[in-house]
Every structure is written in structure tokens, then in C-alpha cells.
Amino acid sequence: MLIHNYNSYSKINLGLQVLNKREEDGYHNLYSLFVELNLSDILEFKSSSEFKFTAEGSANINLPLDESNLIVKSYNLIRSKVENVSTEFSINLKKEIPLGSGLGGGSSNAAVSLCALNELWDVNLSHDELEKLATKLGADVPFFIRGGVQLIEGIGDRLTIQDATLLNGLHFLLVIPSIHISTSWAYRALNKTLQPDKSPLKFTPLSNPMNWGLFDNDFERVIYETYPEIGKIKTSLRKADALHTGLSGSGSTVFGVFDNLQKAKSILEQFDQYQTFLTSPVFR
């Protein structure tokens, strides 16, 4: 029996601007910097006579196992590209990335499934072809085909790889309150204040030295008003001398960036009522 394990990493939005709502499809054009982090799920692929999907781990609560799951969708999508395979696979997801946290766990699972099956079945799709296929699954999925650090534009379909080594030596403390924020609600709330003529893009690709003040998140102004507890977490991280603090996506994860690992570890107890992870960027 063939068994293959793959890491499915998380991400944070170092900065996020919502530019405008597209008339043609109702989606929003975004400008964001994604950073892949080493907090990961594990996907285990076993050769099998038929496809089967299972999940385990403390973070898999309420995880759908049916056709609505992105792993199942990924499997069916790439399977449709192959006439004959030497074996089907059963996939077991060992879930560590919290659901609904803005860390991209589901999108990462989908991308890793595409890449793994592309390799295991010798489909030989290029990275560009896999990214194009990934757009059928969700806006964040194409990023995880190559991961690392990328500038994201459009609806997630325009990707520009950045020099990830500029983040070398940095640590990201993730603080996740037990608050579920609906992404659709967040966009509706933001639309009320979204101006048709958006101000110029505020942050540029990574640089040295880093101008952390440019990396803000448009969702913060509506999230913190409705969920003040999340704003208090950001304030606490800032007071702990984080280089930068922010909200990932539409939440609920708040992150602090540190260049001193011991300093980051020393403040963990301040957030012991929340789920926390101390992570670092992934360098591919």
C-alpha cells in the first residue's frame, strides 16, 4: 500500500485592501500580501480501490466530509483530467489549522490535494496550469500552489512571488479568539463604507528595511467596531512591542510579528484564554 504525507500550510494577510466590487460577478478586487506559515494540517494519501475522505484532529469540528469539502472537490476536479489511473486514493486529513480563522486552511488543503494528485498520478500539469485549475475552487487556492510570500491582486488570480528571505528571522504569534466571523457579513459591512474611487495602494512588495506602518487591513475598521475583543487583542500585542500587528483576512485571527523568539514566547501567557500558535514563514 502506497502512503504519502503532505504538509498543508496556513497563511496570513500581512496587508489587505479591498479595492472595489466587480459588477460582472459580484466579487471584490483585492490587493494583499500573503505569507505562508508553518502551522499546518497533514494530508495522508493511501492507495485504495476507491476514493474516500476522512478527517481527525481537534480542529476538525463541524468539518464537512461530503461533496462540499474542498478536498473532495479537488479530487474530483483533477480526476476528471485523467482517463486511467493506477490506483485511487483515500485521503485522511489531520486537522490542526482552526476552521474559520482567516488562515486559509481549507484553501491550502485544496491546493495540496491538487499538487499531490498531479504528482501521484503523473498528470504533469505545470504550476501555471495548477493555479488556473485552482481558481475553480476558490480565490485563495491558487496562492497555495507555490506558497511562500506572494502579492495577490484581482480576485486572487493575479499572483506575484516576492522575496521571502526578507522575512527571515521573524516569528508570527497567532491569537485566535472563539469568535466566528462570517466572511459574507464582513464584505457586506465593508461595502457600506467602500468608496467607488479607492485611494492609491498603500503598501508595496517587501523591502528592507520594512515599513510596517503601510500594512493595514481594510476589514479592521468594521471588525473591531462589531467585535471589540478582537481589537483589544491587537492592542495587547502592540503593547508587547510587536513589530507589527494585524488581522488576517476578515478574522478572527490576530497576529503579532516579532524578531525575538524569546520575547514572543514570554507573552504567550497573556493570551492563555485564547488558542495561540507561534509560527514562522515557510521558505520553499
C-alpha positions as a LaTeX table, in Angstrom:
\begin{tabular}{lrrr}
\hline
Residue & $x$ (\AA) & $y$ (\AA) & $z$ (\AA) \\
\hline
Met1 & 0.00 & 0.00 & 0.00 \\
Leu2 & 1.36 & 3.39 & $-1.01$ \\
Ile3 & 1.21 & 6.04 & 1.74 \\
His4 & 2.24 & 9.65 & 1.16 \\
Asn5 & 2.08 & 12.53 & 3.66 \\
Tyr6 & 1.93 & 16.20 & 2.66 \\
Asn7 & 2.06 & 19.36 & 4.77 \\
Ser8 & $-0.79$ & 21.77 & 4.14 \\
Tyr9 & 0.39 & 25.14 & 5.46 \\
Ser10 & $-1.56$ & 28.17 & 6.68 \\
Lys11 & $-1.24$ & 31.83 & 5.67 \\
Ile12 & $-1.85$ & 35.30 & 6.99 \\
Asn13 & $-2.61$ & 38.52 & 5.14 \\
Leu14 & 0.23 & 40.83 & 6.03 \\
Gly15 & $-1.82$ & 43.62 & 4.48 \\
Leu16 & $-5.21$ & 43.64 & 2.75 \\
Gln17 & $-7.02$ & 46.29 & 0.73 \\
Val18 & $-10.47$ & 45.73 & $-0.74$ \\
Leu19 & $-10.48$ & 47.92 & $-3.83$ \\
Asn20 & $-13.97$ & 47.64 & $-5.30$ \\
Lys21 & $-16.87$ & 45.31 & $-6.03$ \\
Arg22 & $-16.88$ & 43.90 & $-9.55$ \\
Glu23 & $-20.11$ & 44.49 & $-11.48$ \\
Glu24 & $-19.66$ & 41.43 & $-13.70$ \\
Asp25 & $-19.64$ & 38.77 & $-10.98$ \\
Gly26 & $-20.12$ & 40.44 & $-7.59$ \\
Tyr27 & $-16.65$ & 39.51 & $-6.36$ \\
His28 & $-14.22$ & 42.06 & $-4.96$ \\
Asn29 & $-10.88$ & 43.10 & $-6.37$ \\
Leu30 & $-8.21$ & 42.74 & $-3.70$ \\
Tyr31 & $-4.65$ & 43.86 & $-3.10$ \\
Ser32 & $-2.98$ & 41.74 & $-0.44$ \\
Leu33 & 0.31 & 40.28 & 0.67 \\
Phe34 & 0.02 & 36.60 & 1.66 \\
Val35 & 2.64 & 35.00 & 3.89 \\
Glu36 & 2.70 & 31.20 & 4.20 \\
Leu37 & 3.30 & 29.99 & 7.78 \\
Asn38 & 4.48 & 26.65 & 9.14 \\
Leu39 & 1.32 & 25.95 & 11.13 \\
Ser40 & $-0.02$ & 23.09 & 9.03 \\
Asp41 & $-2.52$ & 20.31 & 8.54 \\
Ile42 & $-1.27$ & 16.96 & 7.26 \\
Leu43 & $-2.89$ & 15.16 & 4.34 \\
Glu44 & $-2.27$ & 11.42 & 4.17 \\
Phe45 & $-2.82$ & 9.71 & 0.82 \\
Lys46 & $-3.21$ & 5.91 & 0.75 \\
Ser47 & $-3.65$ & 3.83 & $-2.36$ \\
Ser48 & $-7.18$ & 2.46 & $-2.45$ \\
Ser49 & $-9.71$ & 0.78 & $-4.72$ \\
Glu50 & $-11.95$ & 3.85 & $-4.42$ \\
Phe51 & $-11.81$ & 7.41 & $-3.18$ \\
Lys52 & $-12.62$ & 8.03 & 0.46 \\
Phe53 & $-12.17$ & 11.14 & 2.61 \\
Thr54 & $-11.82$ & 11.17 & 6.40 \\
Ala55 & $-10.65$ & 13.73 & 8.97 \\
Glu56 & $-9.30$ & 13.76 & 12.50 \\
Gly57 & $-7.80$ & 16.23 & 14.98 \\
Ser58 & $-9.19$ & 18.75 & 17.43 \\
Ala59 & $-9.67$ & 21.36 & 14.70 \\
Asn60 & $-11.96$ & 19.20 & 12.53 \\
Ile61 & $-15.13$ & 20.01 & 14.49 \\
Asn62 & $-18.03$ & 20.63 & 12.07 \\
Leu63 & $-15.77$ & 19.89 & 9.09 \\
Pro64 & $-17.93$ & 18.65 & 6.21 \\
Leu65 & $-16.83$ & 15.34 & 4.69 \\
Asp66 & $-19.19$ & 15.39 & 1.72 \\
Glu67 & $-19.03$ & 16.91 & $-1.77$ \\
Ser68 & $-18.92$ & 20.42 & $-0.28$ \\
Asn69 & $-15.44$ & 19.85 & 1.15 \\
Leu70 & $-12.66$ & 21.42 & $-0.91$ \\
Ile71 & $-10.51$ & 18.28 & $-0.73$ \\
Val72 & $-13.33$ & 16.26 & $-2.26$ \\
Lys73 & $-13.85$ & 18.94 & $-4.90$ \\
Ser74 & $-10.12$ & 18.95 & $-5.68$ \\
Tyr75 & $-10.01$ & 15.18 & $-6.03$ \\
Asn76 & $-12.97$ & 15.13 & $-8.41$ \\
Leu77 & $-11.63$ & 18.07 & $-10.40$ \\
Ile78 & $-8.19$ & 16.63 & $-11.16$ \\
Arg79 & $-9.58$ & 13.09 & $-11.51$ \\
Ser80 & $-11.68$ & 14.38 & $-14.40$ \\
Lys81 & $-8.42$ & 15.24 & $-16.19$ \\
Val82 & $-7.16$ & 11.63 & $-16.12$ \\
Glu83 & $-8.70$ & 8.76 & $-18.09$ \\
Asn84 & $-6.93$ & 5.90 & $-16.35$ \\
Val85 & $-5.08$ & 5.79 & $-13.03$ \\
Ser86 & $-3.04$ & 3.01 & $-11.43$ \\
Thr87 & $-4.87$ & 3.48 & $-8.15$ \\
Glu88 & $-7.46$ & 5.67 & $-6.48$ \\
Phe89 & $-6.62$ & 7.20 & $-3.09$ \\
Ser90 & $-8.20$ & 7.55 & 0.31 \\
Ile91 & $-7.29$ & 10.86 & 1.93 \\
Asn92 & $-7.14$ & 11.41 & 5.68 \\
Leu93 & $-6.88$ & 14.99 & 6.89 \\
Lys94 & $-5.14$ & 15.56 & 10.22 \\
Lys95 & $-6.58$ & 18.96 & 11.06 \\
Glu96 & $-4.54$ & 21.49 & 13.04 \\
Ile97 & $-5.42$ & 24.83 & 11.41 \\
Pro98 & $-8.58$ & 26.15 & 13.12 \\
Leu99 & $-11.68$ & 26.42 & 10.96 \\
Gly100 & $-12.97$ & 29.89 & 10.12 \\
Ser101 & $-9.86$ & 31.62 & 11.45 \\
Gly102 & $-8.79$ & 33.50 & 8.33 \\
Leu103 & $-5.71$ & 31.29 & 7.99 \\
Gly104 & $-6.67$ & 29.66 & 4.70 \\
Gly105 & $-6.74$ & 26.06 & 5.91 \\
Gly106 & $-9.44$ & 24.88 & 3.53 \\
Ser107 & $-7.84$ & 26.61 & 0.54 \\
Ser108 & $-4.47$ & 25.13 & 1.44 \\
Asn109 & $-5.98$ & 21.63 & 1.69 \\
Ala110 & $-7.45$ & 22.06 & $-1.79$ \\
Ala111 & $-4.18$ & 23.22 & $-3.34$ \\
Val112 & $-2.13$ & 20.48 & $-1.68$ \\
Ser113 & $-4.62$ & 17.88 & $-2.92$ \\
Leu114 & $-4.25$ & 19.15 & $-6.48$ \\
Cys115 & $-0.45$ & 19.16 & $-6.28$ \\
Ala116 & $-0.25$ & 15.75 & $-4.62$ \\
Leu117 & $-2.53$ & 14.03 & $-7.10$ \\
Asn118 & $-0.81$ & 15.78 & $-10.00$ \\
Glu119 & 2.38 & 14.09 & $-8.79$ \\
Leu120 & 0.94 & 10.72 & $-7.75$ \\
Trp121 & $-1.00$ & 10.24 & $-10.98$ \\
Asp122 & 1.75 & 11.72 & $-13.23$ \\
Val123 & $-0.67$ & 14.27 & $-14.66$ \\
Asn124 & 2.30 & 16.59 & $-15.29$ \\
Leu125 & 0.42 & 19.87 & $-15.02$ \\
Ser126 & 2.73 & 22.88 & $-14.60$ \\
His127 & 2.46 & 25.32 & $-11.70$ \\
Asp128 & 0.72 & 27.78 & $-14.02$ \\
Glu129 & $-1.78$ & 25.14 & $-15.10$ \\
Leu130 & $-2.41$ & 24.09 & $-11.50$ \\
Glu131 & $-3.01$ & 27.71 & $-10.47$ \\
Lys132 & $-5.52$ & 28.11 & $-13.29$ \\
Leu133 & $-7.26$ & 24.92 & $-12.19$ \\
Ala134 & $-7.23$ & 26.12 & $-8.57$ \\
Thr135 & $-9.26$ & 29.22 & $-9.46$ \\
Lys136 & $-12.25$ & 26.89 & $-9.94$ \\
Leu137 & $-12.07$ & 26.02 & $-6.24$ \\
Gly138 & $-11.72$ & 29.39 & $-4.52$ \\
Ala139 & $-10.00$ & 32.76 & $-4.51$ \\
Asp140 & $-7.22$ & 31.81 & $-2.07$ \\
Val141 & $-6.46$ & 28.36 & $-3.52$ \\
Pro142 & $-4.05$ & 29.45 & $-6.32$ \\
Phe143 & $-1.69$ & 31.06 & $-3.78$ \\
Phe144 & $-1.01$ & 27.73 & $-2.08$ \\
Ile145 & 0.16 & 26.03 & $-5.29$ \\
Arg146 & 3.55 & 27.73 & $-4.83$ \\
Gly147 & 3.08 & 29.34 & $-1.41$ \\
Gly148 & 5.87 & 31.38 & 0.14 \\
Val149 & 5.18 & 35.12 & 0.02 \\
Gln150 & 3.09 & 36.50 & $-2.83$ \\
Leu151 & 1.37 & 39.72 & $-3.81$ \\
Ile152 & $-2.28$ & 38.92 & $-4.56$ \\
Glu153 & $-4.36$ & 41.03 & $-6.95$ \\
Gly154 & $-7.69$ & 40.78 & $-8.72$ \\
Ile155 & $-9.88$ & 38.14 & $-7.07$ \\
Gly156 & $-6.80$ & 36.10 & $-6.18$ \\
Asp157 & $-5.98$ & 35.19 & $-9.77$ \\
Arg158 & $-3.01$ & 37.55 & $-10.25$ \\
Leu159 & $-0.02$ & 36.36 & $-8.24$ \\
Thr160 & 3.45 & 37.86 & $-7.96$ \\
Ile161 & 6.10 & 35.95 & $-6.00$ \\
Gln162 & 8.06 & 38.08 & $-3.51$ \\
Asp163 & 11.49 & 37.66 & $-1.93$ \\
Ala164 & 10.54 & 35.70 & 1.19 \\
Thr165 & 14.04 & 35.90 & 2.63 \\
Leu166 & 13.24 & 39.46 & 3.74 \\
Leu167 & 11.10 & 37.82 & 6.45 \\
Asn168 & 13.91 & 35.53 & 7.61 \\
Gly169 & 14.26 & 35.54 & 11.39 \\
Leu170 & 10.73 & 36.78 & 12.05 \\
His171 & 8.14 & 34.97 & 14.18 \\
Phe172 & 4.37 & 35.30 & 13.98 \\
Leu173 & 2.31 & 34.88 & 17.13 \\
Leu174 & $-1.25$ & 33.96 & 16.18 \\
Val175 & $-4.02$ & 34.66 & 18.71 \\
Ile176 & $-7.40$ & 33.15 & 17.83 \\
Pro177 & $-10.47$ & 34.04 & 19.91 \\
Ser178 & $-13.51$ & 31.77 & 19.80 \\
Ile179 & $-15.39$ & 34.21 & 17.60 \\
His180 & $-16.75$ & 33.17 & 14.22 \\
Ile181 & $-16.87$ & 35.98 & 11.70 \\
Ser182 & $-18.86$ & 35.41 & 8.53 \\
Thr183 & $-16.84$ & 36.49 & 5.51 \\
Ser184 & $-20.02$ & 37.41 & 3.63 \\
Trp185 & $-21.11$ & 39.59 & 6.57 \\
Ala186 & $-17.70$ & 41.27 & 6.68 \\
Tyr187 & $-17.90$ & 42.18 & 3.00 \\
Arg188 & $-21.45$ & 43.49 & 3.38 \\
Ala189 & $-20.37$ & 45.64 & 6.33 \\
Leu190 & $-17.35$ & 46.90 & 4.42 \\
Asn191 & $-19.39$ & 47.70 & 1.32 \\
Lys192 & $-21.28$ & 50.34 & 3.33 \\
Thr193 & $-18.07$ & 52.34 & 3.67 \\
Leu194 & $-16.33$ & 51.30 & 0.43 \\
Gln195 & $-15.76$ & 54.26 & $-1.84$ \\
Pro196 & $-16.07$ & 53.85 & $-5.64$ \\
Asp197 & $-12.82$ & 55.78 & $-6.18$ \\
Lys198 & $-10.38$ & 53.88 & $-3.99$ \\
Ser199 & $-7.34$ & 55.69 & $-2.64$ \\
Pro200 & $-3.95$ & 54.64 & $-4.07$ \\
Leu201 & $-2.49$ & 51.32 & $-2.98$ \\
Lys202 & $-0.87$ & 51.84 & 0.40 \\
Phe203 & 1.73 & 49.10 & 0.54 \\
Thr204 & 4.26 & 47.80 & $-1.92$ \\
Pro205 & 6.12 & 44.49 & $-2.10$ \\
Leu206 & 8.52 & 43.63 & 0.72 \\
Ser207 & 11.52 & 45.84 & 1.27 \\
Asn208 & 14.47 & 46.18 & 3.59 \\
Pro209 & 14.06 & 47.95 & 5.95 \\
Met210 & 10.35 & 47.16 & 6.26 \\
Asn211 & 7.82 & 49.96 & 6.56 \\
Trp212 & 5.38 & 48.10 & 8.80 \\
Gly213 & 3.07 & 51.10 & 9.03 \\
Leu214 & 1.85 & 50.52 & 5.48 \\
Phe215 & 0.48 & 47.03 & 6.09 \\
Asp216 & $-3.07$ & 47.53 & 7.28 \\
Asn217 & $-6.27$ & 45.58 & 6.68 \\
Asp218 & $-9.43$ & 47.28 & 5.43 \\
Phe219 & $-11.61$ & 44.84 & 7.38 \\
Glu220 & $-10.25$ & 46.08 & 10.69 \\
Arg221 & $-12.43$ & 49.17 & 10.74 \\
Val222 & $-15.65$ & 47.12 & 10.65 \\
Ile223 & $-14.44$ & 44.08 & 12.61 \\
Tyr224 & $-13.12$ & 45.97 & 15.63 \\
Glu225 & $-16.28$ & 48.05 & 15.91 \\
Thr226 & $-18.50$ & 44.97 & 16.00 \\
Tyr227 & $-16.09$ & 42.69 & 17.87 \\
Pro228 & $-14.15$ & 44.93 & 20.32 \\
Glu229 & $-12.49$ & 41.89 & 21.91 \\
Ile230 & $-10.50$ & 41.38 & 18.72 \\
Gly231 & $-9.34$ & 44.98 & 18.83 \\
Lys232 & $-8.21$ & 44.50 & 22.44 \\
Ile233 & $-6.03$ & 41.56 & 21.38 \\
Lys234 & $-4.34$ & 43.75 & 18.78 \\
Thr235 & $-3.75$ & 46.46 & 21.38 \\
Ser236 & $-2.19$ & 43.92 & 23.77 \\
Leu237 & 0.17 & 42.64 & 21.07 \\
Arg238 & 1.18 & 46.20 & 20.22 \\
Lys239 & 1.91 & 46.94 & 23.87 \\
Ala240 & 4.08 & 43.79 & 23.93 \\
Asp241 & 6.38 & 45.51 & 21.42 \\
Ala242 & 5.38 & 43.52 & 18.34 \\
Leu243 & 6.96 & 44.96 & 15.20 \\
His244 & 3.55 & 44.85 & 13.58 \\
Thr245 & 0.07 & 43.60 & 14.48 \\
Gly246 & $-2.88$ & 42.90 & 12.25 \\
Leu247 & $-5.99$ & 40.95 & 11.41 \\
Ser248 & $-5.69$ & 38.06 & 8.96 \\
Gly249 & $-8.33$ & 38.26 & 6.25 \\
Ser250 & $-11.72$ & 39.00 & 7.77 \\
Gly251 & $-10.63$ & 37.34 & 11.04 \\
Ser252 & $-10.80$ & 36.19 & 13.62 \\
Thr253 & $-7.02$ & 35.57 & 13.90 \\
Val254 & $-4.93$ & 38.48 & 15.15 \\
Phe255 & $-1.18$ & 38.21 & 14.63 \\
Gly256 & 1.89 & 39.90 & 16.06 \\
Val257 & 5.25 & 39.96 & 14.27 \\
Phe258 & 8.39 & 39.60 & 16.40 \\
Asp259 & 12.09 & 39.49 & 15.60 \\
Asn260 & 12.90 & 37.98 & 19.00 \\
Leu261 & 11.66 & 34.44 & 19.64 \\
Gln262 & 12.09 & 34.65 & 23.40 \\
Lys263 & 10.07 & 37.84 & 23.57 \\
Ala264 & 7.27 & 36.19 & 21.61 \\
Lys265 & 7.32 & 33.16 & 23.92 \\
Ser266 & 7.34 & 35.34 & 27.03 \\
Ile267 & 3.96 & 36.92 & 26.29 \\
Leu268 & 2.08 & 33.72 & 25.45 \\
Glu269 & 0.61 & 33.53 & 28.95 \\
Gln270 & $-1.07$ & 36.91 & 28.38 \\
Phe271 & $-3.33$ & 35.15 & 25.89 \\
Asp272 & $-3.93$ & 31.85 & 27.69 \\
Gln273 & $-7.71$ & 32.27 & 27.36 \\
Tyr274 & $-7.31$ & 32.03 & 23.58 \\
Gln275 & $-5.94$ & 29.50 & 21.14 \\
Thr276 & $-2.39$ & 30.54 & 20.21 \\
Phe277 & 0.31 & 29.37 & 17.79 \\
Leu278 & 3.90 & 30.57 & 17.47 \\
Thr279 & 4.86 & 30.21 & 13.83 \\
Ser280 & 7.44 & 31.23 & 11.22 \\
Pro281 & 7.29 & 31.86 & 7.45 \\
Val282 & 7.70 & 28.91 & 5.09 \\
Phe283 & 10.64 & 29.21 & 2.71 \\
Arg284 & 10.23 & 27.00 & $-0.35$ \\
\hline
\end{tabular}
